[in-house]
Amino acid sequence: DLVKPYFMKAVQANENQLTALHAALWNGGIFIYVPKNVVLNTPLQALFVADDAEATFAPHVLIVAEPFSSVTYVDNFVSSVGGAALVQNGIVEVFAKPGSRVNYSSIHSFEESVTDLTYRRAILEDDSRIGWVVGELNYGNSMSDTTSILKGKGSDSDAKVICVGTQEQKLNLTTRAVHWGKASTSDMITRAVMRDGATAIINGITKIEKGATGCNGQQTE
């Protein structure tokens, strides 16, 4: 009952074909619910392992932080499929209620035969904050979209993304902040290191909607 109001609300199933496929095939993941005023000082950690290329790998991570709560979550994605082709189609949804704090760190280090597709979304209410730290350290092709939707007044998003490309690897990374709330702030820093014949497309998008006065958005790629 706690999951239903939030599942596939930050990421719409009809957003594109990949999100629709995820909604149809998702097969597990993580759900974290932090009650009001609860502060978790010890980080929570999850390990996702893909070890069967014939199995669907579409995990869903859902975090709900109630008002004035705080949580730090770290996950690692790895694979051991012996060179067989595999697609990871994952979605992350974070709901930060008024005054809450969420720190989300994620390291992806799949092998070369794995294509990694990941959508991350956070919806921030009044005076809430999210800190993204994302390491795209895969050896195969990757696409990721990390977006903060700053709905609330005084909400804040800080996103740090790093990726390393080797061989003929192709990477497509988007970091986005959409400001709806007044006096909301965002900061995004993306660093990419390309070697050999690797290529990367990096999109940094800061959008301030009409009426969102007093906002400040900074980005560095």
C-alpha positions, 0 to 999 in steps of 0.5 A: 500500500505504501508503494502504490501512490509512488510507483512510476509517478516520477517516471511516467510509463508512457514517457518513451518505449524504454520506460514502458518496457520497464513498467511491463517487465520490472522484476524487483529492486529496492523500496526505502520508506523513511518516516517523518522526523527519522534521521538515518545516520548509517548509510544503506547499501545495495548490490545488484548483480546480473549473472544470467544473460537470459533473465530480464534485468530491470530493477526499480529503486524507490525512495520516499523520505517523509517530512524532515527525515534524512537518508543516505543510500548507496548502490552498486551495479555489476555483472558476470555474464561471460561476454553474453549480451544483456540490457539493464533497463533500470529506473530510480524514483525519489520523493523528498517531502518538505524539509527532508534530505536524501543522498543517493550514490550509485556506481555502475560497472557492468562488463563490455557486453552489457548495455546500461539504460538508467532513468533517475528522477527526484521530486523535491517539495518545500525546503527538501534536498537531494544530493546525487553522486553517480559513477558511470564506470561501465565498459559497455555502451550506456545511457543515463538520465538523472533529473531533479524536479524542484517543485517546492519553494527553497528546494535544492539539488546537487548532482555530481556525475563522472564517466570513463569511456574506453575502446569503442564505447558510446556514452550518452549522459543527461543531467537535468534540473527543472525549477518550479518552486521559488528560490530553488537552487541546483548545481550539477557537475559532470566530468568525462574521461574518454580514451581510445575511440570512446565517445560521449554525448553530455547534456546539462539542462537547467530549466526555470519555469514561469513564476519560479522567481529567485531561482539559481541554477549552475552547471559545469561539464 
